[in-house]
Amino acid sequence: VLSGCGVYDGTEIHEASAVLVHLSRGGAEVQMYAPDVPQMHVIDHSKGQPAEAESRNVLVESARIARGKISSLAKLTTADHDAVIFPGGFGAAKNLSTFAVDGKDCKVNKEVERVLKDFHKAGKPIGLCCISPVLAAKVLSGAEVTVGHEEEEGGKWPYAGTAGAIKELGAKHCVKEVTISFPAHVDTKNKVVTTPAFMCETALHHIFDGIGAMVKNVLKLTGK
């Protein structure tokens, strides 16, 4: 499930690519979805600033990553899939929810909430990375997730405050690394698998490998 195209106002592209590569390597068949809604705003990624006069659609922008093969999230049904995965990027906190603005008081897009609840009810695994675990923390009561560390540690974990918000949402936060063994947290009860990814300032290949651990555990939980 994508949230646009570009880290600051949509899906983090490297994370989406890593998810797709690891799913392909794992032999999975993939269908991509995104909500057909306007973005919260548009960021000029060359400047890191809002492009005030622009507006974009989340589904249309997500189609860039999906190479055009994408459907509206409203068409996603649990019966058709064995698992669902949400890459990160600020789009998860801006377009799939209002977390970027409202923090613990955020609202989740109604289709995103439906999908998370439906997969959870069906006992099918849910994978999330980077900032997207806040979606599960908000929607799935008592879920265990990770966004990495709970302290910034000199800038290595610049978004460490997210862990506190996750706790305020009623979820359990589990501290995880991004660069060593077992960089994914598996909530076996709820079948929720999370990994920090770009919540940490580290080399791209470490993030790629951490996402691989998340994908591998999601596929394992499908039992196929």
Secondary structure, 3 states (H helix, E strand, C coil): CCCCCCCCCCCCHHHHHHHHHHHHHCCCCCCEEECCCECCCCEECCCCEECCCCCCEHHHHHHHHCCCCEEEHHHCCHHHCCCEEECCCCHHHHCCECHHHHHHHCCECHHHHHHHHHHHHCCCCEEEECCCHHHHHHHCCCCEECCCCCCCCCCCCCCCHHHHHHHHCCCEECCCCCCCCCCCEEECCCCEEEECHHHCCCCHHHHHHHHHHHHHHHHHHHCC
